[in-house]
Amino acid sequence: MNRPEGQASPEQTDNEERIRDVVCHALDCPRAIAGKYQWGPLMCCILFTKGVIKEDTGRTEISFIDFIAAFAKEFAPESNEDPSRNTGELSRYFEGFAERLAYLESYRPKDRDFAVDALQGAFCGLLHSQYGWGKKGLPTKGKVIEMAKALLARQEKSRRKDWPKSAWSEFLQLAHLDWLPEGPAGRPPKTEVDEVAKAKQEARFFMTKGSNKRAGEIGWMAFRDEVKAAYGSREDALRDEAERLTESYGQSKYPEAGEESENC
């Protein structure tokens, strides 16, 4: 059956969702900051709140009480029901909240985390500079890997860059880019690396500018509601996180430190 003109195919729709997912996490919840929690909705909410606080007040340091108040304001429950009535859920929620805040303070990214960051940065930059955000196709895995290597080469000299092919395959999975088409790629020229590095910064700027513009038009509360409608409320975040952990570990919380996986 022929699709109506202009209607996207199921594959195009899937790719658009994957692109949006990777770009949002790469720019707003990067691996080098969020670590193993990069794809956890609660960590994304925490980092979003930190960004709102900085945008509203210019402050990067804030007391725990003020942070909790700001977080509650951004992600208040939809209903008027007293949350203290459900002490089990409330306990689990604050346990996860405390774990992530402590993790942010103690986390020190490793070379593999910077490699994952570089893959996502290369993907975002290539999409912006060469592929029209997916409208002109997609970069191959090989092209993204080679660009990531070039971006890493511009960073600290002590940072590892000579990963084996099997490691890059694992990093693609951690970056949620293992769905890209197969294909080799030669070493990118310096001008292309310059263009991609610049494109990533432009992409971050345009996302921030777009968010601020929309919030200015309808107000931050209404904009927050739009974001919650698109990405889920606090209850959705808790449910998604519990389902993800149950699928990974057979339980709705992280195992003890010695049992944790890098793929969580």
N, C-alpha and C positions, 0 to 999 in steps of 0.2 A: 504494500500500500504506500502510495506517495504521500510525503508530508506536505502540508501547506507551505507555500513559499515564505521563507523567513523563520520558520519554526526550527528550533535547534534539535539535533538528534539526541537520543539518550546518552550517547558517548560524549557529545559536546557538553551536555548538561552536567554529566559526571565530572568532566575535566574542569568546568567552571567552578564547581563546588570544591574540587581538590585544590585548584589554584588559589581560591579565596581563603581556604583553610590554611594552606602553607604560608601565604603572604602575611596574613594577619598574625599568625604565631611567630613568624620570623621577625617581624618588625615590632610587635607589641609584647611578645613573651619569648625572647630569644634563648636558645639553649645555653649560651654562656652566662646567662643570669638565672634562668629558671632550672637548668639542669634536667634531671630526670622527670621533673614536674612540668616540662614545657607544654605537654599536651593535656594537662589536667585543668579542667575548667575553673577550679577554685583558685589555683595559682594565677591564672589569667585574670580573674576578678581582683585578686590582691594587687597585681602589678598595674591593672587599670586604675584602681583606687589611688595608688601612689602617683600615677600620672595626673589624675584629676586634682589631687592635692597640690602638686607642683604647679599645675596650670592656674589654679585658683589663688594660691598664696605665694608661689615662688619658693616655697620651703622644700628642702629635700630631707630634713630631719624633723621628726614629729614624735610626740609621745605615743605610747601604746594606746592609751585611753582615747586620744584624739583620732588616732588611726581607726580604731574600732568604731567610733562614732561616724567617721566619714564613710567607712565601709558599709555600715548599716544603712546610712542614708542612700547610698548608691544601689544597694541590693536588698532593700527591704522586702519582706514577704508580700505577695499579692493580696492575701486575705488579712482581715483584722483580728484573726485568732491569736490569742496570747501564746507565743512560742514556748513559754516556760511550761506549758501543760504537757508538752511532749519532751520530757527530760532526756529520753534515750537519744532522740534525733539531735537535740541541742548539744548533748555531750559529745556525740560523734562529730558533729559539725565543728565545735570548738577544738576538739582533739586534732582534727585535720588542719584547722586554721593555725593552731600553735605549732604543729609539725612544719608547716610550710614557712612560717615566719622565722622559726629557728633555722631552717634549712637555708633561707636566704642570707642569714647572718654568717653561717659557717661554710657555705658552699664555695669551693675553689675550683673553677673549671679546669679540666684536663685538656691535653692536646686533642683528644678525640672529640671533645665538646666544641673546640674551635673549628675542627674539621667539619662537623655537622653545621655549625653556623656559616662556614664558608660555602657549603653546598647550597644552603637556603639563600644566602646572599647572592651567590652566582645565579641561582634560578630567578630571583626577583629582578636582578639587574638585567639579565637576558630577556626576560618577559617584557620589561619596560622599554628596553633599547632596540630590540630586534623583532619581537614576536607580537607586538600589539596586545599584550596581556592575554595571549592565547588565540586572538583572532587571526593571526598569521601562522598558526601551527604551534609546535612545542619544541624546545631544545631536547636533544637526545641525552641519555644518561652520560655518554662519553663527553659531550660538550660541556655539560654542567660540571663534571668531575675535573676536566682540564682547566676550566675557568676557576673553580674552587682552589685548585693547586696554585694557580697564578695569583689569586688574592691572598692565599696564605703566605706566599713568597714575599709579599710586601709587608707582612707583619713581623713580629719579633723573630730574630734569627734563631733563637733557642727553641722555637715552636716546631714540632715535628711536621714534616711535609711528605716524607717518602713512605707513605703507607702502601702496603701491598694491595693488589686488586681485590682480594677477599674482604679487606677492611673497608674499602670504599663501598662495596656492595652492602655491608652492614650499616655504614653511615647513611647511605641512601634510604635504608629502611627507617633509621632513627629520625631522619629528616622528613619522612613521609613523602619521598620522591621516587620510590621504587616502582611507581606506576608509569614513569616516563618511558618513551619508546627507546629501544636499544639503538646503539649506533656509536661508532668510534668518532674521535675528534682529535685533530692535531693541536699542538700547543698554540694558544691564541696569541696574536701579535699584541704588542704593548698598547697600541691605540685602542684595541678592542677591550683590553683589561681596564684601561682608563675610563672608557665609555660605560662599562658595566658597573664599576665602582661608583661612578658619578650617578648612574641611573638608580642604584639602590638608595642613595641619599635623597634623590629627587622623589622616589616613591614614598619614602618616609615623610618627606615634607608635604607632599600632596595629600597623603592620608590624614596627617595632622590638620592641614589647612581645611580639608573637606569636613572633618569632624567639627572643627571650631566654627566653620561657616554654618553648618546645619544646626549646631547647638545655639548659635547666635540668632538664627531665624525662629526657632521654636522653643528655645530655652533648654537648659541642661537637664531638667527633670524629664521633659518630653523626649529629649534625645536619648536619655538613659532608657526610657521605656521602649523606644524603637530598638535599641541595642538588645535589650532583654527579650523583646519579641523575636528578634532574629537569632539570638544565640542562647536564649533560655534564662529563666529566673534562677534565684538561689536554690530553690527546690530542684529545678532541672539539673543544675550543676552538681548538687549532692547525689542525685540519682544516677547521673551519667558516671560520676567518679566511682560510686559504689559498684556499678555494673562493670566498669572497666577493671577495677581491682579484683572483683570476683572472677571475672574471666581469666585474669592473669594469675591469680594466686589461690582461687577457691575461697576467698574471704573478702569482706568489704572494707578492709583496712590494709595498710602496708605491713608486710612481715617484719620480723626483727632485722636490725641493721645488717647482720651477717648474711641474711637471706635475700636481700634486695637485688633486683635485676636492673641492668642498664636499659632494658627495653620497656620499663614501666612508664 
